Amino acid sequence: MTDRRRQRHPAPQGVADAHALSTQPRAVVVGAGIAGLTAATALAERGVAVDVVEKENYLGGRVGGWTELHAGAEFAMNRGFHAFFRQYYNLRDLLRRVDPQLRMLMPVDDYPLIDGAGRRDTFRGLPRTPPWNALAFALRSPTFQLRDLVHMDARAAAPLAAVSVPDIYHQLDHLDAETFLKNINFPESARHLAFEVFSRSFFAEPSQLSAGELATMFHIYFLGSNEGLIFDVANANFDVSLWNPLRDYLSDRGVRFRMGARVRRVDTTGASGFIVHTDAGDPISADAVVVATDVEGLQTIAAGSPDVGNTLWHDQIRQLRSAPPFAVHRLWLDRPVASDRPPFLGTSGHEPLDNISVLNRYESQATEWANRNHGSVVELHSYALNTATPSEEATRQLHKLYPETASANVVYERILERSDCPLFTPGTYTSRPTILTPQPNLVLAGDGIRVDLPVALMERAATTGWAAANHLLSRWGIAGHDLHTVPTRGRSALLRSLALRQGNTGC
């Protein structure tokens, strides 16, 4: 939180906690990913009784971690690389509950990108102040020349310089990201190497991603913040570094966890109560419900709860889509990768491979295993899959980029293929479900839920968790929790002025 221009969104005011009320409210949080754990934290800290119901046997959702046994040995496993950017204020606020200094995170000094022609981009050494960070990144890129800047369509590019959330969605949501970048006349090679990383972080091809989301991402990481483009990573498997400590923190505040139970429906009872039904039986009574699941989970609960909400709300949920499948392929190898390999490498033009992570460079369990076995732990990510054998193809690309791995023996490997991330296709912003629902005291949270703030990915999950809890707390007259974001509009008055002039003149 070094950016003095970060924006504070004050919490609703009220009494200090539920002890000032005549009765203690009880809430059920469905889903123990980032959004659900954030909502549970916000409620429990204000004295609300909380039950968390989670279908898996581990916390963290798509950022969960667990241990697998193979041939008598333990192997730490998760769903792969996650970047904890410095401007993820609300997520970091959650993690500070268990470590105010955030010692569970460690900085990564670079995240190089390489394309099919071998050209590399790097984030190392960039200025932190907008717009010089974006300009320096572009001009030192091997795929972008000064003449390209002259040939860009200033009018088409103007929205990037003058992002205002949520206005940018009303301005650009009808376009897909690929068309938007073509309209700007952004060089194709630079488009693939620089901007495609934003699109594919949503597990989608640029042609399937709203240009409003792309512009918002550009604002969050480039022109809207001076926190820098380098990020932190967890220094141990996610269960050890993040969620086990948070579970202890919440248990100390009375939160009850029901693991391995899937919620099927929510019934209303009385004037404003609920009964939450799981496939494990034992219905749970509550005064409020936070549904913080993935798209499929939300759709299942909504379909099984026809008396909750209204027709429009049910239609919005049915129209939600999940992104194409992605694969995580983790390899425990019997020899190390070259010492100069970065912890992370982003790729373009090496389909289906999008990312190589060398886990033993930063994750303690992988480091210990690699030291004991004189080997390495490597992870391959493939997003927006359209091939039947992504792991085989991704492995071939690994051998091409890191040739020393071709002769390594695989001691253990784990392949995960999932399709549970939200998809933000063009034209869907206004129809996405929001945190508030037509049903009083039932709220939604998650990275697929609309919130009119400049946040994305893990930070959107955490932000919606705080915001959902704040809404419930305000209904009970209890004080909420402040939120922080990058500025909700472009921070440069000069760029905003130039963008406005371009829009008005049609130049």
Protein Blocks (a to p, Z undefined) as FASTA:
>chain_A
ZZfkbccdddddddfblmlpmbdcddddehjafklmmmmmmmmmnopacddddfbfcehi
jmcccdddeehiacdddebjadddfklmmlmmmmmmmomnopmbccdfbdcdddfkopac
dfehiafbdfklmmmmmmmpckbcfklmmmpcfklmmmmmmgccfklmmmmmmpcfklmm
mmnopafklmmmmmmmmmmmnopafklpcfklmmmmmmmmmmmpcnbjadcddfbdfklm
mmmmmmmmmmmnopacdehiacfbdcdehjlbccdddfkljiaddfbdcddddfklmmmm
mmmmmmgccfklmmmmmmpccdddddddddddfbdcdfkbcfbdcdehiafbfbdcdfkl
mpmklmmmmmmnopaddddddehiabfblmlmmmmmmmmmmmmlmmpccfbdcdddddfb
ccddehilmmpccfbdfbehiacedjkbccdbddehjlmmmmmmmmmmmmmmmmnopacd
ddddddfbdfblklmmmmmmmmmnoZZ
